[in-house]
Amino acid sequence: MVMRTYDENTVIVFDTTLRDGEQSPGATLSSAEKLEIARQLSRLGVDVIEAGFPAASPDDLKAVQRIAREVGTPDGPTIAGLSRALEGDILAAWDGVREAAKPRIHTFLGTSPSHLAMLRIDKDEGLQRIREAVTLAKSLCVDVEFSPMDAGRTDTEYLIQACAVAVEAGATTLNIPDTVGYVMPTEWAETLEMLINETPGAGPGSGVIWSVHCHNDLGLATANTLAGLKKGVRQVEVTINGIGERAGNTSLEEVVMSIQTRKAYYGLRTNIDSTQIMKTSRMVRNYMGMPVQANKAIVGANAFAHESGIHQDGVLKNAETFEIMMPEDVGLTQSKLVLGKLSGRHALRVRLRELGYEIDGEELIEIFKRFKDLADVKKTVTDADLEALVADEAAQKPEDHFRLVDIQVACGTMGLPTATVKMINQDGEEFIVASVGTGPVDASYRAIDEIIQAPSVLLEFNVHSVTEGIDALGEVTVRISPENSNRTFGGYGADSDIIVSSVKAYVAALNRMISSLGIGDVAPEGEAATVGLTSTS
């Protein structure tokens, strides 16, 4: 359990992976997945979890409510719900977070000329909307955060007015967002310094927390966030792996490790347990079906890899020669043998609990079965293997519309690649289809498409090994888009057979797409299913 302590040098880490992060194309999460990520964020030590946008949908409201109830404990993080500056949104946000021990309503209104024009209001009407929204939120919740959306393109004088009105109405946190990733670090620092020093009722010693929320359109989100810390900002709004709309948000791991690595420069601290960073990164990557680029800072596959002879020689002699952080600092370990083929279910459950997974019942039985199968073919089973099995089991959910039963492929240079796929739907109906393609994966996907007739376009297909060695588990992530739609959906699969991983990932993505867009009729038993998609946009 993370012990969260606060003083004037503590940076509050506000994680919006489950809200802004989920707005990434293809990053749709189920309520159960959001809950699991929220639990891991709590283990990581984040101070505030923005659990969602309760007014967006009934499912999002239920997810926020469950996170508030199960993760928002007295010794856990603050649970925040986002709302526009509208009465209905604010009431929904409160309905979402009210069961948390430490609830927060986060309301926002666009303040830049383009956003005011979009809302069809002038500056005075904008100030009145802010006053009314914050006043209502404060009547419901002690902890209220206000954000002037698109602050990076709002003139400073109006920003000061907007922030002053919000504080007067009861806001306890003022979050200044660079919504479109427009600002430069130096000018952002100047703007924030002016806001902190000149906003009535919100200066140093007032008790008001200043925050920043930066987007990465120009690749400057982390730089802009760190610039704010030097000027008195004490809350950072971040996401795991930097996911978010367009080019993403400020990356939690980059900000936290910058503060930790450069303690002498910043003189600040966070409540984050940095050894949980890699696990959290993997969980978000797998559940959202969004791979992390190899050269991504902190959590990328190459972040602690050295190929140059000079670098290798230097690291072997003294790790500090080319490494400013230790891999162990972010949760990377050299642990190899975790469990063997003679290990029992209890030992597996204990090890999974040590890794942060509370798994029992049918889920444990299924993971234990797959662990035994893996242990029979691998000499060593690592923590990374176990985490991949857990992620894969979560990706193949019992409530899925279609589940893979069996697959067999034939390929090579002597004939057409052929795949035979057996699947069942929620009603237990069985479907078997054989198809040919340009390769084993293409043949498998064509067979699946004959069973699940939900036309889609494959946008991305990524595969990598969980560990080194020819017997490693293979992880696959895919992203698909329905025909004639710009929405995307991700899927994840893991197996020692890369074709099976590929099929699992594709089926997971299709199930997400079907759940989101709706299901039509299915064909009679033994025939290909027909899934009708109805747009919700």
Secondary structure, DSSP 8 states (H G I E B T S, - for coil): -------TTB-EEEE-TTTTGGGSTB----HHHHHHHHHHHHHHT-SEEEEE-GGG-HHHHHHHHHHHHHT--TTS-EEEEEEESSHHHHHHHHHHHTTSSSEEEEEEEE-SHHHHHHHT--HHHHHHHHHHHHHHHHHH-S-EEEEEETGGGS-HHHHHHHHHHHHHHT-SEEEEEETTS---HHHHHHHHHHHHHHSTT-STTS--EEEEEEB-TTS-HHHHHHHHHTTT--EEEEBGGG--STT-B-BHHHHHHHHHHTHHHH--B----GGGHHHHHHHHHHHHT----TT-TTTSTTTT---SHHHHHHHHH-GGGT-SS-GGGGT-------B-TT--HHHHHHHHHHTT----HHHHHHHHHHHHHHHHH-S-B-HHHHHHHHHHHHHS-TT-SEEEEEEEEE-SSSS--EEEEEEEETT--EEEEEEE-SSHHHHHHHHHHHHEE--EEEEEEEEEESSSSTT--EEEEEEEEETT----EEEEEEESSHHHHHHHHHHHHHHHHHHHH-------TTS-EE-------
